[in-house]
Amino acid sequence: MKTDAFALRHIGPRETDLQHMLQTIGVESIEQLVYETLPDDIRLKAPLNLDPAMTEYEFSNHIQQLGNKNKIFKTYIGLGYNQAIVPAVIQRNVFENPGWYTAYTPYQAEIAQGRLEAILNFQTTVIELTGMEIANASLLDEGTAAAEAMALLLDVRSRDQKKNKVNKFFVSEEILPQTLSVLQTRATPIGVELVIGNHETFDFSTEFFGAILQYPGKYGQVYDYTAFIEKAAASEIKVAVAADILSLAKLTPPGEMGAAVVVGTTQRFGIPLGYGGPHAAYFATKDEYKRSMPGRIIGVTVDTNGNRALRMALQTREQHIKRDKATSNICTAQVLLSVMAGMYAVYHGPKGLQYIANKVHAAAATLANELKTLGVEQLNSAFFDTILVKADAKKVKAVAEANEVNFYYVDENTISISLNETTSISDVNDIITIFAEALSLQPTTISDFTETNHYPDSVNRTSAFLTHDVFNKYHSETALMRYIKMLERKDLALNHSMISLGSCTMKLNAAAEMLPLSNPNWNNIHPFAPLDQAQGYQEMLKKLEQQLNVITGFAGTTLQPNSGAQGEYAGLMVIRAYHQSRGDDHRNIALIPSSAHGTNPASAAMAGMKVVVTKTLENGNIDVEDLREKAILHKDNLSCLMVTYPSTHGVFESAIQEITKLIHDNGGQVYMDGANMNAQVGLTNPATIGADVCHLNLHKTFAIPHGGGGPGVGPICVAPQLVPFLPGNPVIPTGGETAITAISAAPWGSALVCLISYGYICMLGADGLKSATEHAILNANYIKEKLNGHYDTLYSGEMGRAAHEMILECRPFKQKGIEVTDIAKRLMDYGFHAPTVSFPVAGTLMIEPTESENLEELDRFCEAMISIRKEIEAATIEDSNNVLKNSPHTLAMLTAETWEFPYTREQAAFPLEYIADNKFWPSVRRADDAFGDRNLICSCAPIEAYMEN
């Protein structure tokens, strides 16, 4: 056994298992299986041109050496990013804990109660600090959250405003530069005209439907926006406020000023800088706008027994249902990061947050006073953590960088300095010394911080926040550690059993890939730090881009999109820019097969395209003749085709090259959705099939953890003609020669977690990547054959094979009174998370085992599915009191004094022998979605608050 080969550890099946697995499938070799699965004309003719695979030890040394090239300066740049202290108890028990970072999105509420409670804490923190009525489970970053706010305000215009096509949106010039760039990207395709100006001279014209303000402003000035918002309301202009969440422990919440939406980032609540991400953005609004709210909301409901339960609320808002009528394509959150931010609030509580905010403000006030004694003028009349001073930027920068300190240099005579939670008295003295040296003066020395407020009483917070018990009882490390563990035990994650989700690959997140994320050389760098301070990052990111170019066969990559949906949008916006560069502004038709991911049409609508749906054949393939007819019909205005490959039905369609040629012949570009890229790597690629752009889900194919529903990274790889249009950033130049404006806030998106995918590729190498793909196909087909005769597979390729996933037909079980949901809930009793339910076909299960699962786990899953099939046969439509309808079974049920079910306790909880060795207990019975939607509560509240009268 080659013990230092990473592929040996990543890939589940052992060499000794292969003969049994191949025999079960009915092939003699993996090569034969791949031949019968993948059309031969799209197979790669040569291995991927990648560096030889590293061992885990070699990668550990390599990434340490790269990290040493990053320079860790004291950084006071601000602009929405501030160094934060990650409490060690949260770092160890959440950030570095596979019980938290390997969980899936909480679609199956009964086995996600711990995570749901942690997110509810996050939502409560946001609601109470912002003074709003409802908040979601997080968004991607502050810039994109602001863009979502603009889209919501457009959607909730009054009837008259819609009738009169009121489309102007005012943007305060105080807005963060990266937020402005994202707003510019999002506004034009949806017909919004941005007007940037001074909020103090805004005329409140009825031509405007909304406005966005920054609180405090980008360089620290604190404004009282109450009068502005009142005047705006008189003209039916709804106002969004982008607010620094820590400042809201001291400043009047925007909700109390009358804001309609409040957005921002929770990065400074214990989340590393990470060169730009991932960080959890927040989004809060009024209850009346909940149906237009983007992203996910966690709500309180009851279970079958009437006990408190949590689940994702208003699930019909999901974009795969709204499709091209959606106002957002958000399909992920930043759950792992929102859990950390919520735990930060739990750990510190209201008094702790006030202490931290007071300390930060006092540091800024003290610095302003001391610089004044040196003759340095401070421009902000009111501030929280950021001061703006007049000084010779060139002189100050030279001294500052020699002392390993970064400020933000606004222009040659103006410097912005943002202080943070880590700033000490010693740090402030160092800053004073830097300015004194630049001015050739003797520095003063302080021994304590000044406590006076440097903002008017009109913006002094007077309302209480975080009064719920959860924020006031876990302030010792022991208490918080136990609370986190209690929640973790309510969640089923990959560290317990296989999560076989079709379309949402849940593969191993190897420890060797994850370890660098805790290293301060990687997680403590500001995204706008000078490039020469981030040489390790620059080398890693450029190398990852090159690796992805090789894997996809394309010419260029941007890592900026920080989710798969953002990648979709970025790909379409680059196609749009390409057509416009050729004078083809009219090309706005996006052809999308009916089987496509629901975010595809939503993304197309956001990119200003008109969606034309094409038909799918009974075997699940694209109807080529219907596509041909529509491509020719719309050839003068055809922008693109959006296609998933292998298809959403888990099949490699043999006509794919014919399809892509058809689009090119009619003037369009081909966007390939990379959701299923893990079935292509090393065997074929998007360039070979004829695509022009694809997005990749690094949180699927390339091993970034799902984290309970995020982080995600969705880079796009493009053909040569699209490279010039890759997105830029207004602070740090990046992107193509004629770059579109920003897709997300940070130049390289969620750069920190890109380390994971970089490690995955470096340690697998060309052979390992190909082997991973082959074993993903092997494992899927093994399950398919093991379940044959018990469940029908809905679609398969021309030789009867699945790709890396398959759809099981469950609709006939309705004759027994059994719905696909019953199977999903019953699997919990067997210790498994359900496969993907009712997507892309209602009433079915979509199974994807991944290459990381070993034979024993595959067999356990198959045993469970076969056992459930026998339970289905025993069910009758007349009697719903059966083991499936009553699932999942909780420990409370099993230990109750009375048992009123027509089956035994053993049948309920231990239907197979292996379960007793590692029993997972769902903590609630079935959550009542309808009840929760009728009584929407999305913050911590006593039981009485949601009891139905």
HELIX and SHEET records of a PDB file:
HELIX    1   1 PHE A    6  HIS A   10  1                                   5    
HELIX    2   2 GLU A   15  ASP A   17  5                                   3    
HELIX    3   3 LEU A   18  ILE A   25  1                                   8    
HELIX    4   4 ILE A   30  THR A   37  1                                   8    
HELIX    5   5 ASP A   40  ILE A   42  5                                   3    
HELIX    6   6 GLU A   56  GLY A   67  1                                  12    
HELIX    7   7 ALA A   88  ILE A   90  1                                   3    
HELIX    8   8 GLN A   91  PHE A   95  3                                   5    
HELIX    9   9 PRO A   98  TYR A  101  1                                   4    
HELIX   10  10 ALA A  109  ILE A  111  5                                   3    
HELIX   11  11 GLN A  113  THR A  130  1                                  18    
HELIX   12  12 GLU A  142  ASP A  155  1                                  14    
HELIX   13  13 ARG A  159  LYS A  163  1                                   5    
HELIX   14  14 PRO A  177  ALA A  187  1                                  11    
HELIX   15  15 THR A  188  ILE A  190  5                                   3    
HELIX   16  16 HIS A  199  THR A  201  5                                   3    
HELIX   17  17 THR A  226  ALA A  234  1                                   9    
HELIX   18  18 SER A  247  ALA A  249  5                                   3    
HELIX   19  19 PRO A  254  MET A  257  1                                   4    
HELIX   20  20 GLY A  274  GLY A  276  5                                   3    
HELIX   21  21 ASP A  287  SER A  292  5                                   6    
HELIX   22  22 GLN A  315  ARG A  317  5                                   3    
HELIX   23  23 GLN A  319  LYS A  322  1                                   4    
HELIX   24  24 ARG A  323  LYS A  325  5                                   3    
HELIX   25  25 VAL A  335  THR A  373  1                                  39    
HELIX   26  26 ALA A  393  ALA A  402  1                                  10    
HELIX   27  27 ILE A  425  ALA A  438  1                                  14    
HELIX   28  28 ASP A  457  VAL A  459  5                                   3    
HELIX   29  29 ASP A  469  PHE A  471  5                                   3    
HELIX   30  30 GLU A  477  GLU A  488  1                                  12    
HELIX   31  31 ALA A  511  MET A  514  1                                   4    
HELIX   32  32 LEU A  515  SER A  518  5                                   4    
HELIX   33  33 PRO A  520  ASN A  523  1                                   4    
HELIX   34  34 LEU A  531  GLN A  533  5                                   3    
HELIX   35  35 GLN A  535  THR A  552  1                                  18    
HELIX   36  36 GLY A  564  SER A  581  1                                  18    
HELIX   37  37 THR A  599  MET A  606  1                                   8    
HELIX   38  38 VAL A  624  LEU A  633  1                                  10    
HELIX   39  39 ILE A  656  ASP A  665  1                                  10    
HELIX   40  40 MET A  677  ALA A  679  5                                   3    
HELIX   41  41 PRO A  686  ILE A  689  1                                   4    
HELIX   42  42 PRO A  720  PHE A  725  5                                   6    
HELIX   43  43 ALA A  751  LEU A  787  1                                  37    
HELIX   44  44 ARG A  811  LYS A  816  5                                   6    
HELIX   45  45 VAL A  820  ASP A  829  1                                  10    
HELIX   46  46 LEU A  855  ALA A  874  1                                  20    
HELIX   47  47 LEU A  891  LEU A  894  1                                   4    
HELIX   48  48 ARG A  905  ALA A  909  1                                   5    
HELIX   49  49 GLU A  913  ASN A  918  5                                   6    
HELIX   50  50 ASP A  929  ARG A  934  1                                   6    
HELIX   51  51 ILE A  943  TYR A  946  5                                   4    
SHEET    1   A 2 LYS A  74  THR A  75  0                                        
SHEET    2   A 2 VAL A 405  ASN A 406  1                                        
SHEET    1   B 7 ILE A 134  ALA A 135  0                                        
SHEET    2   B 7 ALA A 281  THR A 285 -1                                        
SHEET    3   B 7 VAL A 261  THR A 265 -1                                        
SHEET    4   B 7 LYS A 238  ALA A 243  1                                        
SHEET    5   B 7 PHE A 208  TYR A 215  1                                        
SHEET    6   B 7 LYS A 168  SER A 172  1                                        
SHEET    7   B 7 GLU A 193  GLY A 197  1                                        
SHEET    1   C 2 ILE A 297  VAL A 302  0                                        
SHEET    2   C 2 ARG A 308  ALA A 313 -1                                        
SHEET    1   D 3 THR A 386  LYS A 390  0                                        
SHEET    2   D 3 THR A 414  SER A 418 -1                                        
SHEET    3   D 3 TYR A 408  ASP A 411 -1                                        
SHEET    1   E 7 GLY A 556  THR A 558  0                                        
SHEET    2   E 7 ILE A 716  VAL A 718 -1                                        
SHEET    3   E 7 VAL A 693  LEU A 696 -1                                        
SHEET    4   E 7 GLN A 669  GLY A 674  1                                        
SHEET    5   E 7 LEU A 638  THR A 644  1                                        
SHEET    6   E 7 ILE A 589  PRO A 593  1                                        
SHEET    7   E 7 LYS A 610  THR A 614  1                                        
SHEET    1   F 3 MET A 806  GLU A 809  0                                        
SHEET    2   F 3 THR A 844  ILE A 847 -1                                        
SHEET    3   F 3 THR A 836  VAL A 837 -1                                        
END                                                                             
